[in-house]
Amino acid sequence: MPDRGKIDTETFDSVIAPHLGADREDVTIGPQHGVDFGVLSVEESAVVVATDPISILPELGFERAGRVALDIVLTDVAVSGIAPTHITVSLSLPPEMTDEELGQTWRGMADHAENLGVSIVSGHTARYEGIEYSWVGGATALGVGDPADIVRPDGANPGDAVVLATGPGAETAGLFATLFPEALELPAKTVATAQECVGDILGVADATTAAAAGELTAIHDTTEGGVIGGLTEMATGAGVTFDVRRDPAPVQPGVAAVCDAIGVDPWTVTSAGSLLITAPPATAESVVEALEAHGTPAAVIGSVEECSDTSADVILDGERVEPPESDPAWDAMARLRQSD
């Protein structure tokens, strides 16, 4: 498995998947590699459940860092087609975090939850020796809704169009521009523009906007491994091929310059808040219109095809591509931290 980041498929299949506790009939979607959520059947409702770590980067400002962290967790529920409704938050804080900084972080989380109609129902908050920024806890999000509204990440069908919202590399560019503004050796205006990519992460709002625009076959967020990683997980799960192009994709200002400065391909690095969506072509156009009316750039970047052989593929600009073994942003982060 990779030294950094999420475990690979082989480790998941050999270590995690064979050992999942009790086999209960109310679990309708259980743990799967590349699937961000599970689903429980409770009476007439579907309960979507997702767990993620909490990352707080002081450089973002504590209130904004709390808002961004919460949205990333809640997006893992929102991509199911059901809006998040509840969340539990566990914070294991470094000793140097002050009460004022905790208050700012919590206000960012709580205000964002309130704006999204999400209730914080339980949690745990403490300071512990040995904890360092940015990984300071975890959260479990839930969404309660109609089982008929569930959108599976492995639901893409041949003939669907592929929509990309926000665009590749946005989160990585925003974070690196914020964390290492001088090391990038870029014009100050370019750095400031790129920093706005993490001004707000809008994964939840974009997922719910897309789901309301028509019947979708799949939604997935582009976290570790970026757009290529997300497309690969979707293609493998559905047993299809994705044929996509770079040219139509929305690209946020400053992304290309920052990714070039740190030596990464924006299509292969984490971009939390960017979404991949598949739907019949007419619906896909409606999704693009709805997202753009909501203020998020989006475009149809390709189509879903039958597999040409026994393996699912991602074809980018006519060439078959593989996802990175681990997100290149991890290595870039390590290089820049060592040079500080």
N, C-alpha and C positions, 0 to 999 in steps of 0.2 A: 504494500500500500504506500501512497505518497508520504513523504516526511512531513508535509504540511497540508492542511486542508482536509476535505471530506475523503472518507475511505472509498476505494474503488469497488467495482462490481464484484470482483473475485473475493475480496475480503468480506463484503456484505453477504454474498451467497454462502461462504464457508463458515463465517463466525456468527453473524447476526440472524440471518433468515431461518436457520434450523432450530433456533432456540427463542421462542416468542411467548413463553408462558402458556397459560391455558388457552385452549382452542374454543372460543366462544362464538355462538351463532350470531350475536349482535354486531360482530365486527364485519362490515361489508367490504371495506377496503383496508387492508393491513399494510405493514411496512413493505415497501418496494424501493429498490435503488432508483434514484432519479424522480421519485414521487414525493412531493413535499407534505402531503397530508394523509391522514387516515379518516375513515368514516364509520360511525356507529349508528345502528338503527335503534331508535328509542321511540316506541309506540308508533305514531304516525310521522315522526320527524327524523331527519338525518342530522347527526351531530358531527360536524367536521372538526378534526383535531390536528394541531400542528405544534411542534416544539422546536425552538431555535435558541442559540446562545444570544446573550445581550452583549453588544460591543459599544462601549462609551469612549469616544475619542475627545479628550478635553480640548484639543485644538479646534474642534468645531464650535466650541461654546457649549456649556453643559445643557442648556435648554434645548438647543437644536439637536445635540447629540442624543438626548432622550427621545425626541420626536422621531428622528431618523431610525433609531434602534427599534422603537415600537412598530413603526410602519413596516420594517423588514420582516418582523415576526408575523404581523397580521396579514401580510401579503400571501404567506403560505396557505392561509385559509381562503383568502379572497380568490385565489386562482382556481378554487373548486367550483366557482360560479355562485357560491353562497357567501354573503357578506359576513364578516366576523362580528360576533356579538358579545363575547366575553373573553377575558384574559386573566391568567395568573402570572405574577412576576416575582422572581427570586433574584435578589441583588446581593452578591458577595463582593464587598467593596474593599479597595485598598485602604490601609490605615490613613494615608495622607489625604484622602478625600474629606473635605470639610462638610459640616452640616449645611452651610450655605450652598455648596456645590451639589450636595445631595438634593437640597430643596429645588434648585434650578432644574436638575435632571428630572426629578419627579414631576415637577410642573409641566415640563415638556411632554412627558409621557401621558400624564393625566389629561391635559388639555387636548392633546391629539386624540386620545381615546374618546373623550366626550364629543369632539367634533365628528367622529366617525360612528357615534352611537354604540360604542363598546364600553362595557362595564368591567372594571377591575374587581375581581371577586375574591382573590386570595393572594398570598405571597409570603415572602420572608426577606428581611433586610438586615444585614450585619456587616461589620468590618472584620477582616481576617488577615493575619500575618501571611505573607507569601503571595498575596493577590497583587497583580499588577494590571495597569491599563493595557489593552482595551477590553479584554474579555472578563466581564465582571458579573456574570450570572446567566440566567436563562429565563425563558417564558414559554408558557403553553397557551395558545390561542384556540378559541372554539367559535364555531358558527352554527347556529341552529336554523334549519330551513326545510324546504320541501325536497324530498329525495329526487323528484323529477328534475330539479334544477342543477343537480350535480354535473359538473363538466370534468371528465377524467383527463389527465395529462397525456394518456396513451390513446386518445380517441380520434386522432387525425385520420382522415380517409382520403384515398386517391381521388383527385379532382378538386380537393380543397385548395383555397388560396392561403398563403402564409403572410400574416401581418406582423410587423415589428413596430413597437411603440417606444418612444424616447430614443433608442438607438444604442449601438455598441459602445462599450468602454466608458460610459458616462460616469458611473460611480467611481471607477478607478481613477479617471482623470481628475474628478473633483477632490477625491481624498488625497492624491499625491500633490496636487496643487496647493492644498491646505497644509499638509504635513511637511512638505519639502519645497517651499516656494523658491528659495534661493538656489537650491541644488539643481533645479531644472534648467537654469541658465536660459530662461525665456523672458521676453518682454513682460514688464509688470502688468500691462493691460491683458495680455494673453492669460497670464496666471490668474488674475482677478476674474476673468470671464470663465475660466475652467472651474474655479472654486464654486461658482454658482450651480454647478451640476449636483452638488450636495446641499444646495440651499433648502430644498425640499425633495424628499423621496416620495413619489406619489403612486406607489404600486397598488395600494388598496383602492384608492379612488379610480385609477385607470382600469383595474380589473372589474370593479363593479360597473363602471361606465360601459366597458366592452360587453359584459354579460347582459346588460340591459338593452343592447343594440340589436340583438338577434340571437338565434340559436347557434352556439359555438360548438365545435367538436373537441377543442383542447385549448388550454391556457397554461403557460409555464413562465416563471420568472428566470432571468438570466443572471444567476449568481455565479458561483465558482465554475470556471470554464467558459463563462461568457455566452455569447450567442451561439457559437459553435458547439459548446458543451450542452446548452439547452436543446438545440436542434437534434443533437445526437441522442439525447435521452428520450425525446419525443419520438424520433424515428424508430429507435430500438423498441420502445414500448408498444408502438402501433404496428411494427413490421412493415414500414413504408420507407420511401426515399423522399428526402426534401431537396428540391432543386431551387436554389436561391441565388440572388445576385447582390453585389455590394452597392451598385450605383443608386437604386431607388431608396436605400435605407436612410432614415433620418440620422443625422450626425450632429451632436450638440457642439456649439462653438468651443474651441479650445481642446477638444478631445484628441484630435489627430496630433496636434503639437505636443501635448503632454505625453501621450503614449509613445510617440517617436522619441521624445527626450529620455524616457525611462526604458526604451528598447523592448516594447511589447506590442503585439498586434491587438488593437481594440476589440476585435471579434473573438478573442480567446480569453479575455480577462473579465472578472466579475463586474456586473453592472446592475446591482440591485435597483429595482424601480423600473427597469426596462422589461417589457413583456413580449413574449411570442404567442401568437394566437392563430389558430386555424379555424376556418369556416368555409362554407360554400362561397364561391366568388361574389355573388350579389350581397350576401351578408357581410363579407369581409370589407367591401366598400362602405357599407353602413357603419361598420366598426371604426374604420379610419375617419369617417366624417364625425362620428360621435366623439372620438378621442380629440380630434383637432378642435372641435367646438368647445371641448372641456379645457383646452389649452395645452394638450400634449401632442407633439408631432408624431405622426405615424404614417406608414406606407405599406402597401403590398410589395413584398420583396421576392415572391416566388410562388411555387406550387408544390403540392404533395402528389407523388407519383407512385405507381406500383413498383415493388422491388424488381430490379433487373435480374437478380439471382437470389441466393438464399439469405443474403445479409441486407440489413437496413443500411442506407447510406445517407450522407449529407454531401450534396454537390454544390460547391460555391464557385460561381463564375465558370462553370463547365468542368471543374476539377474536383475529384473526390477529396474530402478533407477529414482529418481525424481530430478529435478533441485533445487538448493537452493532457499529459499524465497528471499534472497538478497545475493549478492556476498560476500563470507566469507572474502575476502580481505579487505572489508570496516571495519569490526570489528577488524581484525588483525592490520590494520593501526591505528585505534583509540587506541588500547591497547598500541602499541609501542610509539605513540606520548605522551600518558599520562605518560609513564614511563621515558620519556626523562628528 
